[in-house]
Amino acid sequence: MSDQGRYRRVYVRLWRHPAFRRLSPAAKNLTLYLLTGPQTNRIGLFPLSLATATEDLQLSRKTILRAMAKTQAGFGWRFDVRAGVFYVSSWWRWNPPENANVLKGNLKDLNEIPSSTLVDVFLSNLATLDETYHQTFLEGCAKHSRIQEQEQGTGKQEQEQIGVLRRSGIYS
């Protein structure tokens, strides 16, 4: 897809968010990059190259890592540095799918995610996704997850995900 057809939302209220206000200028820039930059995708779980980020932001790796720590602490986002995967846990709250078919399409981005513990975190986080999309999410995750490729039977994987969600109080 061309860059012309891609966009990301940034809400004005971000500028007044207490965590954002405490960030250094470099960390604010990184936060905006993580929400809207060319490495993001449609699900908020994406491969993140620190080398590309340093080039795009014209900041040193050390500065980016410091800013990343502050951003993660302030917003509860996570970065798996070994796998190079970043996760914006509140993604669905601010980027809700327009309908179930859009969500199905968005979940195809899971195929591009390297193996990471953050994939499991993503698969079990429905806290910010509208409840009407929970079943579609579970089906889409089961269909597109690497875990599913390793196991036999979509039904078993889906039931395990639902079990995890129920135990955590996210899904009833």
N, C-alpha and C positions, 0 to 999 in steps of 0.2 A: 504494500500500500504506500502511496506517496505521502510525503509529509504534509502536503496540502489537505489531504483527507483526514488527517489525525489531529485530534485536539484533546485537551484535558481541562477539567474545570479547576479553577482556583476561586475559592470564596473570599470575599472581602473581609469577612470576620477573622480570617487567618492572621491578619496584621495586628489584631487586638487580642489574639489568643495569648494567655500568660506565658506559656512555654515558648512561643515564637518571639515574644517581646524580649525575653531574656537571652536570646541567641545573639552571637556575634554577627556582624555583617556577612562573614564567610559562611557561617552556619545557616543563616537565613537564605542565602543564595543556594546552598546545597539543598535545603528543604524544598525550595521551589523547583529545583532540578529533579529531586526525587519524585515530586508530584507531577511534573509536566515535561520532563526532559525526554530526549530521544531514546533512552533505554527503558522507559516505562512501557507498560502494556495495558490491556483492558481489565486486568484482575488485581493489580496492585501487588503481585508476586512476580518478580522478574529478575533475569540475570543482570547483574550490575558489575561492570568492569571498572575498577578504580582507575586504571590507566586511561580509559576513555573519559571518565569523569574529570580527571586532572586536566586533560586536554580541553574538554568542553568548557570547564570553569576557569581554566588558567590559574589553578591553585596547585600547591605541592601536595604530594600524597600524604605527608604528615598533617598538613592543614585540613585536608579532607577527612582523614581518620579522626582528628580531634572534633571537627564539626559533626561528623557522623555520630560520635559518642554522645554529644549534646543533643542532637536531634532525636536519637533513639531514646534517651532518657526523658526528654520532654514530651514525646508523643507516643511512646510505647511501641515504636516500630522496631523491626529486627533486621540484622544483617548477619548472614552466614558467610564470613570472610573466606573460609576454605572453599566453599562451593561457589562463591560469588553470586549469592542470591539475596535479594532484598525483599522485605515484606512490609507493606503498609497495612497494618491490621484493621484500620478503620476505613479502608477503601470503599466498601459497599455503602457505608453511611453517606459518603459524599459523592459517590459515583454509582447510584443505583441503576440497575438495568431497566430499560424502558418496558420490556416484557420478557416472557419466558424464552422466546426464541432468541432474543438478543443475549440473554444470559448463556444459553447453550453455545452460541457462537463465541462469546467471550471466554468460556471455559476451554475452548480449543487452545488458548494460549498456554495451558498446562503442559502441552506437548513440547514446549520450548524451554521448560525449566529443568536445569540440571538436578541430579539427585541431591537432596538437602533435607535436613530435619524440618526446615520451614515449610516444605510441602505438606507434611503431616499437620503442622500448626494451621496452615491455610485450610486444609480439608476438614478440620474440626472447628472452625470459627464461623459460626453463623450469627454471631451476636449483632452485627450491624447490617445484615441482609434481611430485607422484608420477609416476614414469615411465609407469605404466599409463594415465595421462590425457593423455599427450603428443599422441597422434593426435587425440583428441577436441578438445583445445585448438587444434591446428593447423587442423582442419576448422572449428571454431567461429569462430576468428579470421578465416579466409578468408571465411567466410559473412557475418560482421558488420562487417568492417573497411571503412573509407572507401577504403582503397587498393584493395580489391576492387571497389568501385563504379566506380572510375576505369579499371580494367583489364578486359580481356575474358578470360574463362576462369578458373574456380576452380582447376583443376588447375595452371595456370602459377603462380599466386600461392602455392599451397600448396607447390609444388616449390621456389620461391624461398625461402620461409620455412624449409623443411627444410634447404636448402643453407646458409643463414646459421647455423642451429643446429648443423649438422654441422661447419662451419668453426670455430665457437667451442667445439666439444667438448661441447656441451650435449646433442646428439641424435646417436645413432649408428644 
